[in-house]
Amino acid sequence: MSAPAIALMVLTILLVWGGLVASVVMLQVLPVPTEEENKAARSTVDDGQAASR
Protein backbone atom coordinates (compact mmCIF):
# COMPACT_ATOMS: atom_id res chain seq x y z
CA MET A 1 0.00 0.00 0.00
CA SER A 2 1.13 3.50 -0.69
CA ALA A 3 1.61 6.15 1.99
CA PRO A 4 -1.48 8.18 0.98
CA ALA A 5 -3.64 5.04 1.09
CA ILE A 6 -2.41 4.18 4.58
CA ALA A 7 -2.96 7.75 5.76
CA LEU A 8 -6.50 7.74 4.40
CA MET A 9 -7.19 4.36 6.01
CA VAL A 10 -5.94 5.59 9.40
CA LEU A 11 -8.01 8.77 9.08
CA THR A 12 -11.13 6.77 8.24
CA ILE A 13 -10.59 4.34 11.11
CA LEU A 14 -10.13 7.23 13.54
CA LEU A 15 -13.27 8.91 12.21
CA VAL A 16 -15.42 5.78 12.60
CA TRP A 17 -14.09 4.77 16.03
CA GLY A 18 -14.14 8.38 17.21
CA GLY A 19 -17.80 8.62 16.27
CA LEU A 20 -18.51 5.43 18.17
CA VAL A 21 -16.70 6.70 21.26
CA ALA A 22 -18.48 10.07 21.05
CA SER A 23 -21.85 8.31 20.78
CA VAL A 24 -21.19 6.15 23.82
CA VAL A 25 -20.00 9.16 25.84
CA MET A 26 -23.07 11.19 24.89
CA LEU A 27 -25.37 8.30 25.83
CA GLN A 28 -23.76 8.31 29.27
CA VAL A 29 -23.80 12.11 29.70
CA LEU A 30 -27.24 13.09 28.41
CA PRO A 31 -30.17 12.62 30.80
CA VAL A 32 -33.04 10.25 30.05
CA PRO A 33 -36.21 12.19 29.16
CA THR A 34 -38.99 12.09 31.74
CA GLU A 35 -42.49 10.89 30.92
CA GLU A 36 -43.75 14.49 30.90
CA GLU A 37 -41.10 15.44 28.33
CA ASN A 38 -42.08 12.44 26.20
CA LYS A 39 -45.75 13.43 26.29
CA ALA A 40 -44.93 17.04 25.39
CA ALA A 41 -42.75 15.92 22.48
CA ARG A 42 -45.43 13.54 21.21
CA SER A 43 -48.12 16.23 21.35
CA THR A 44 -45.85 18.68 19.51
CA VAL A 45 -45.21 16.13 16.76
CA ASP A 46 -48.90 15.27 16.53
CA ASP A 47 -49.81 18.98 16.30
CA GLY A 48 -47.24 19.48 13.56
CA GLN A 49 -48.54 16.53 11.57
CA ALA A 50 -52.13 17.72 11.92
CA ALA A 51 -51.17 21.21 10.73
CA SER A 52 -49.38 19.88 7.66
CA ARG A 53 -52.39 17.94 6.44
N, C-alpha and C positions, 0 to 999 in steps of 0.2 A: 504494500500500500504506500501511496505517496504521502508526504508530509501534510499537504492540504486536506487530503481525505481523512487522515487520522485526527487532525485538528477539528474538522467538521464533526466527526464521530464523537469526539470527546465533548464538544459543545452541545451536541444533541443529547447525549447521555446526561450531562449536567442539567440541561433544561428539563428533561422528563423527570428525573429523580428529584430535582429541586421543586418542581410543581407538586410532586407527590408529598414531599416533606412539608411544603407550605400548606397543602390541603389538610394534612394530619394535624399540624399545629393549629390551624384555624378552627378545626373541629373541636379541639381541646379548649381553645380560648373563648370562642363565642358562646354566649349563654343559650340554653334551650328555650324556645318560645313558650310562654305560658298559654293556657287554654283560652284566656281572654284575648291574647294577641292573635291566636289562631282564628278565633271567631271573627275578630275585626278584619283580619286579612281576607277571610272567606267572603264576608259581606261586601267588602270593597271590590273584590273580583267579580262577585255576582252582580253588583250594581253596574260595574263597567261593561259586563257582557250584556246586560239588559239595555243599557244606553246605546250600545253599538248595533242593536238589532233594528 
